[in-house]
């Protein structure tokens, strides 16, 4: 009996309390239907039911640094198939957002893209198809940025030839201030506060 490890429920309590839809994990019966129906299951380091088990086991590092929590494409297949009606997709997204807030970056490229994407949406109300990749490419440094730009140069040229990418910078949408207020309010609600 002296080799038994004490169970520490603190991480599970943290997830239930602080992660969007985190308390829904309590309903999981570990059937594995979510993983079996996920189109990205082969790319996951841990399927959702194993993520839920790791949470219950107090494995904070394994969960928050997992690539699986960043893979969800919001296809809803797991939600539709779950016999307990657990919003698995919401839980995975909630864990991904929580991991990023805690300083974990399981998929650096995806996180960098997401950060730059939302910065542009907030600033302009739209995406600038040439500026966004440039910012993402160079977020890893000058040499990495040059390599990435050279790798994607043919795609950029084709986009320009087909008038899918403009040469001039994108302008802000009309009413961008209203959009920013809405996004600020949504962020405040997401933090559990009541935004003004």
DOKOLTI-697599 format. One record per residue (C-alpha): residue number from 0; residue in one letter; chain; x, y, z. Coordinates in nm, 3 decimals. Layout:
REM residues N
<n NUM; res A; chain A; c1 X; c2 Y; c3 Z>
...
This chain:
REM residues 196
<n 0; res X; chain A; c1 0.000; c2 0.000; c3 0.000>
<n 1; res X; chain A; c1 0.294; c2 0.236; c3 0.049>
<n 2; res X; chain A; c1 0.348; c2 0.254; c3 -0.332>
<n 3; res X; chain A; c1 0.003; c2 0.406; c3 -0.391>
<n 4; res X; chain A; c1 0.005; c2 0.762; c3 -0.525>
<n 5; res X; chain A; c1 -0.235; c2 1.002; c3 -0.359>
<n 6; res X; chain A; c1 -0.503; c2 1.131; c3 -0.591>
<n 7; res X; chain A; c1 -0.502; c2 1.511; c3 -0.620>
<n 8; res X; chain A; c1 -0.838; c2 1.646; c3 -0.742>
<n 9; res X; chain A; c1 -0.719; c2 2.008; c3 -0.759>
<n 10; res X; chain A; c1 -0.665; c2 2.017; c3 -1.136>
<n 11; res X; chain A; c1 -1.006; c2 1.861; c3 -1.204>
<n 12; res X; chain A; c1 -1.166; c2 2.120; c3 -0.974>
<n 13; res X; chain A; c1 -0.975; c2 2.396; c3 -1.156>
<n 14; res X; chain A; c1 -1.105; c2 2.273; c3 -1.494>
<n 15; res X; chain A; c1 -1.463; c2 2.233; c3 -1.367>
<n 16; res X; chain A; c1 -1.451; c2 2.588; c3 -1.229>
<n 17; res X; chain A; c1 -1.239; c2 2.786; c3 -1.477>
<n 18; res X; chain A; c1 -1.267; c2 2.621; c3 -1.821>
<n 19; res X; chain A; c1 -1.565; c2 2.696; c3 -2.046>
<n 20; res X; chain A; c1 -1.792; c2 2.387; c3 -2.036>
<n 21; res X; chain A; c1 -1.535; c2 2.219; c3 -1.809>
<n 22; res X; chain A; c1 -1.796; c2 2.097; c3 -1.561>
<n 23; res X; chain A; c1 -1.955; c2 1.893; c3 -1.843>
<n 24; res X; chain A; c1 -1.664; c2 1.648; c3 -1.813>
<n 25; res X; chain A; c1 -1.830; c2 1.507; c3 -1.500>
<n 26; res X; chain A; c1 -2.093; c2 1.346; c3 -1.725>
<n 27; res X; chain A; c1 -1.842; c2 1.146; c3 -1.934>
<n 28; res X; chain A; c1 -1.879; c2 0.769; c3 -1.901>
<n 29; res X; chain A; c1 -1.561; c2 0.698; c3 -2.100>
<n 30; res X; chain A; c1 -1.737; c2 0.519; c3 -2.388>
<n 31; res X; chain A; c1 -1.499; c2 0.656; c3 -2.656>
<n 32; res X; chain A; c1 -1.768; c2 0.744; c3 -2.912>
<n 33; res X; chain A; c1 -1.627; c2 1.098; c3 -2.936>
<n 34; res X; chain A; c1 -1.284; c2 0.971; c3 -3.039>
<n 35; res X; chain A; c1 -1.427; c2 0.707; c3 -3.271>
<n 36; res X; chain A; c1 -1.630; c2 0.968; c3 -3.460>
<n 37; res X; chain A; c1 -1.361; c2 1.241; c3 -3.476>
<n 38; res X; chain A; c1 -1.217; c2 1.293; c3 -3.827>
<n 39; res X; chain A; c1 -0.885; c2 1.403; c3 -3.670>
<n 40; res X; chain A; c1 -0.850; c2 1.115; c3 -3.422>
<n 41; res X; chain A; c1 -0.536; c2 0.983; c3 -3.593>
<n 42; res X; chain A; c1 -0.360; c2 1.315; c3 -3.536>
<n 43; res X; chain A; c1 -0.442; c2 1.340; c3 -3.165>
<n 44; res X; chain A; c1 -0.192; c2 1.257; c3 -2.896>
<n 45; res X; chain A; c1 -0.488; c2 1.187; c3 -2.663>
<n 46; res X; chain A; c1 -0.852; c2 1.135; c3 -2.764>
<n 47; res X; chain A; c1 -1.114; c2 1.342; c3 -2.574>
<n 48; res X; chain A; c1 -1.208; c2 1.065; c3 -2.329>
<n 49; res X; chain A; c1 -0.840; c2 1.022; c3 -2.239>
<n 50; res X; chain A; c1 -0.806; c2 1.400; c3 -2.196>
<n 51; res X; chain A; c1 -1.102; c2 1.383; c3 -1.954>
<n 52; res X; chain A; c1 -0.936; c2 1.094; c3 -1.770>
<n 53; res X; chain A; c1 -0.608; c2 1.286; c3 -1.745>
<n 54; res X; chain A; c1 -0.798; c2 1.582; c3 -1.600>
<n 55; res X; chain A; c1 -0.953; c2 1.357; c3 -1.335>
<n 56; res X; chain A; c1 -0.608; c2 1.211; c3 -1.263>
<n 57; res X; chain A; c1 -0.462; c2 1.558; c3 -1.204>
<n 58; res X; chain A; c1 -0.227; c2 1.550; c3 -1.506>
<n 59; res X; chain A; c1 -0.218; c2 1.925; c3 -1.567>
<n 60; res X; chain A; c1 0.097; c2 1.934; c3 -1.785>
<n 61; res X; chain A; c1 -0.017; c2 1.651; c3 -2.011>
<n 62; res X; chain A; c1 -0.358; c2 1.808; c3 -2.069>
<n 63; res X; chain A; c1 -0.260; c2 2.173; c3 -2.118>
<n 64; res X; chain A; c1 0.037; c2 2.089; c3 -2.342>
<n 65; res X; chain A; c1 -0.162; c2 1.836; c3 -2.546>
<n 66; res X; chain A; c1 -0.191; c2 1.892; c3 -2.921>
<n 67; res X; chain A; c1 -0.535; c2 1.728; c3 -2.917>
<n 68; res X; chain A; c1 -0.704; c2 2.022; c3 -2.746>
<n 69; res X; chain A; c1 -0.598; c2 2.247; c3 -3.035>
<n 70; res X; chain A; c1 -0.714; c2 2.017; c3 -3.314>
<n 71; res X; chain A; c1 -1.093; c2 2.051; c3 -3.291>
<n 72; res X; chain A; c1 -1.242; c2 2.184; c3 -3.616>
<n 73; res X; chain A; c1 -1.595; c2 2.230; c3 -3.475>
<n 74; res X; chain A; c1 -1.753; c2 1.965; c3 -3.696>
<n 75; res X; chain A; c1 -1.996; c2 1.871; c3 -3.412>
<n 76; res X; chain A; c1 -1.972; c2 1.496; c3 -3.487>
<n 77; res X; chain A; c1 -1.870; c2 1.416; c3 -3.129>
<n 78; res X; chain A; c1 -2.151; c2 1.630; c3 -2.989>
<n 79; res X; chain A; c1 -2.412; c2 1.459; c3 -3.207>
<n 80; res X; chain A; c1 -2.284; c2 1.109; c3 -3.127>
<n 81; res X; chain A; c1 -2.229; c2 1.148; c3 -2.750>
<n 82; res X; chain A; c1 -2.484; c2 0.935; c3 -2.560>
<n 83; res X; chain A; c1 -2.462; c2 1.174; c3 -2.262>
<n 84; res X; chain A; c1 -2.504; c2 1.491; c3 -2.474>
<n 85; res X; chain A; c1 -2.170; c2 1.628; c3 -2.355>
<n 86; res X; chain A; c1 -2.064; c2 1.928; c3 -2.565>
<n 87; res X; chain A; c1 -1.723; c2 1.769; c3 -2.627>
<n 88; res X; chain A; c1 -1.637; c2 2.031; c3 -2.887>
<n 89; res X; chain A; c1 -1.704; c2 2.313; c3 -2.637>
<n 90; res X; chain A; c1 -1.493; c2 2.140; c3 -2.374>
<n 91; res X; chain A; c1 -1.200; c2 2.097; c3 -2.615>
<n 92; res X; chain A; c1 -1.224; c2 2.461; c3 -2.725>
<n 93; res X; chain A; c1 -1.250; c2 2.568; c3 -2.361>
<n 94; res X; chain A; c1 -0.937; c2 2.370; c3 -2.274>
<n 95; res X; chain A; c1 -0.751; c2 2.520; c3 -2.571>
<n 96; res X; chain A; c1 -0.839; c2 2.876; c3 -2.467>
<n 97; res X; chain A; c1 -0.752; c2 2.801; c3 -2.105>
<n 98; res X; chain A; c1 -0.415; c2 2.648; c3 -2.204>
<n 99; res X; chain A; c1 -0.327; c2 2.956; c3 -2.408>
<n 100; res X; chain A; c1 -0.425; c2 3.186; c3 -2.119>
<n 101; res X; chain A; c1 -0.201; c2 2.981; c3 -1.890>
<n 102; res X; chain A; c1 0.094; c2 3.028; c3 -2.128>
<n 103; res X; chain A; c1 0.089; c2 2.685; c3 -2.293>
<n 104; res X; chain A; c1 0.132; c2 2.683; c3 -2.670>
<n 105; res X; chain A; c1 0.080; c2 2.321; c3 -2.780>
<n 106; res X; chain A; c1 0.071; c2 2.421; c3 -3.147>
<n 107; res X; chain A; c1 0.278; c2 2.735; c3 -3.186>
<n 108; res X; chain A; c1 0.189; c2 2.795; c3 -3.551>
<n 109; res X; chain A; c1 -0.185; c2 2.763; c3 -3.491>
<n 110; res X; chain A; c1 -0.167; c2 2.988; c3 -3.185>
<n 111; res X; chain A; c1 0.037; c2 3.249; c3 -3.373>
<n 112; res X; chain A; c1 -0.207; c2 3.246; c3 -3.664>
<n 113; res X; chain A; c1 -0.508; c2 3.275; c3 -3.432>
<n 114; res X; chain A; c1 -0.355; c2 3.564; c3 -3.241>
<n 115; res X; chain A; c1 -0.273; c2 3.760; c3 -3.558>
<n 116; res X; chain A; c1 -0.611; c2 3.675; c3 -3.713>
<n 117; res X; chain A; c1 -0.802; c2 3.821; c3 -3.418>
<n 118; res X; chain A; c1 -0.575; c2 4.124; c3 -3.399>
<n 119; res X; chain A; c1 -0.665; c2 4.206; c3 -3.760>
<n 120; res X; chain A; c1 -1.035; c2 4.141; c3 -3.711>
<n 121; res X; chain A; c1 -1.030; c2 4.373; c3 -3.411>
<n 122; res X; chain A; c1 -0.825; c2 4.647; c3 -3.582>
<n 123; res X; chain A; c1 -0.980; c2 4.637; c3 -3.931>
<n 124; res X; chain A; c1 -1.301; c2 4.439; c3 -3.902>
<n 125; res X; chain A; c1 -1.165; c2 4.210; c3 -4.174>
<n 126; res X; chain A; c1 -0.854; c2 4.017; c3 -4.275>
<n 127; res X; chain A; c1 -0.578; c2 4.146; c3 -4.499>
<n 128; res X; chain A; c1 -0.479; c2 3.834; c3 -4.696>
<n 129; res X; chain A; c1 -0.123; c2 3.950; c3 -4.761>
<n 130; res X; chain A; c1 -0.052; c2 4.111; c3 -4.424>
<n 131; res X; chain A; c1 -0.177; c2 3.821; c3 -4.208>
<n 132; res X; chain A; c1 0.059; c2 3.556; c3 -4.352>
<n 133; res X; chain A; c1 0.349; c2 3.801; c3 -4.342>
<n 134; res X; chain A; c1 0.293; c2 3.866; c3 -3.971>
<n 135; res X; chain A; c1 0.254; c2 3.494; c3 -3.897>
<n 136; res X; chain A; c1 0.562; c2 3.398; c3 -4.101>
<n 137; res X; chain A; c1 0.785; c2 3.656; c3 -3.931>
<n 138; res X; chain A; c1 0.655; c2 3.586; c3 -3.578>
<n 139; res X; chain A; c1 0.922; c2 3.312; c3 -3.560>
<n 140; res X; chain A; c1 1.205; c2 3.547; c3 -3.658>
<n 141; res X; chain A; c1 1.359; c2 3.696; c3 -3.972>
<n 142; res X; chain A; c1 1.517; c2 3.381; c3 -4.116>
<n 143; res X; chain A; c1 1.207; c2 3.169; c3 -4.054>
<n 144; res X; chain A; c1 0.991; c2 3.442; c3 -4.207>
<n 145; res X; chain A; c1 1.198; c2 3.459; c3 -4.526>
<n 146; res X; chain A; c1 1.193; c2 3.078; c3 -4.561>
<n 147; res X; chain A; c1 0.815; c2 3.065; c3 -4.512>
<n 148; res X; chain A; c1 0.754; c2 3.347; c3 -4.760>
<n 149; res X; chain A; c1 0.966; c2 3.172; c3 -5.022>
<n 150; res X; chain A; c1 0.777; c2 2.846; c3 -4.963>
<n 151; res X; chain A; c1 0.441; c2 3.018; c3 -5.015>
<n 152; res X; chain A; c1 0.544; c2 3.261; c3 -5.290>
<n 153; res X; chain A; c1 0.377; c2 3.061; c3 -5.570>
<n 154; res X; chain A; c1 0.047; c2 3.056; c3 -5.380>
<n 155; res X; chain A; c1 0.067; c2 3.433; c3 -5.324>
<n 156; res X; chain A; c1 0.132; c2 3.496; c3 -5.692>
<n 157; res X; chain A; c1 -0.162; c2 3.279; c3 -5.795>
<n 158; res X; chain A; c1 -0.390; c2 3.457; c3 -5.547>
<n 159; res X; chain A; c1 -0.288; c2 3.793; c3 -5.694>
<n 160; res X; chain A; c1 -0.331; c2 3.673; c3 -6.054>
<n 161; res X; chain A; c1 -0.684; c2 3.555; c3 -5.971>
<n 162; res X; chain A; c1 -0.766; c2 3.882; c3 -5.790>
<n 163; res X; chain A; c1 -0.803; c2 3.701; c3 -5.457>
<n 164; res X; chain A; c1 -0.538; c2 3.912; c3 -5.288>
<n 165; res X; chain A; c1 -0.508; c2 4.289; c3 -5.321>
<n 166; res X; chain A; c1 -0.182; c2 4.478; c3 -5.354>
<n 167; res X; chain A; c1 -0.302; c2 4.773; c3 -5.144>
<n 168; res X; chain A; c1 -0.360; c2 4.744; c3 -4.769>
<n 169; res X; chain A; c1 -0.714; c2 4.664; c3 -4.655>
<n 170; res X; chain A; c1 -0.914; c2 4.951; c3 -4.508>
<n 171; res X; chain A; c1 -1.116; c2 4.937; c3 -4.189>
<n 172; res X; chain A; c1 -1.480; c2 4.844; c3 -4.229>
<n 173; res X; chain A; c1 -1.747; c2 5.103; c3 -4.160>
<n 174; res X; chain A; c1 -1.853; c2 5.074; c3 -3.798>
<n 175; res X; chain A; c1 -1.531; c2 4.912; c3 -3.678>
<n 176; res X; chain A; c1 -1.572; c2 5.091; c3 -3.342>
<n 177; res X; chain A; c1 -1.907; c2 4.916; c3 -3.291>
<n 178; res X; chain A; c1 -1.747; c2 4.583; c3 -3.375>
<n 179; res X; chain A; c1 -1.466; c2 4.651; c3 -3.126>
<n 180; res X; chain A; c1 -1.722; c2 4.733; c3 -2.853>
<n 181; res X; chain A; c1 -1.902; c2 4.409; c3 -2.926>
<n 182; res X; chain A; c1 -1.578; c2 4.207; c3 -2.916>
<n 183; res X; chain A; c1 -1.472; c2 4.379; c3 -2.591>
<n 184; res X; chain A; c1 -1.809; c2 4.296; c3 -2.436>
<n 185; res X; chain A; c1 -1.788; c2 3.932; c3 -2.553>
<n 186; res X; chain A; c1 -1.439; c2 3.906; c3 -2.404>
<n 187; res X; chain A; c1 -1.564; c2 4.049; c3 -2.074>
<n 188; res X; chain A; c1 -1.849; c2 3.798; c3 -2.066>
<n 189; res X; chain A; c1 -1.604; c2 3.518; c3 -2.146>
<n 190; res X; chain A; c1 -1.401; c2 3.614; c3 -1.839>
<n 191; res X; chain A; c1 -1.710; c2 3.580; c3 -1.623>
<n 192; res X; chain A; c1 -1.751; c2 3.954; c3 -1.580>
<n 193; res X; chain A; c1 -2.026; c2 4.185; c3 -1.687>
<n 194; res X; chain A; c1 -1.885; c2 4.413; c3 -1.950>
<n 195; res X; chain A; c1 -2.032; c2 4.760; c3 -1.964>
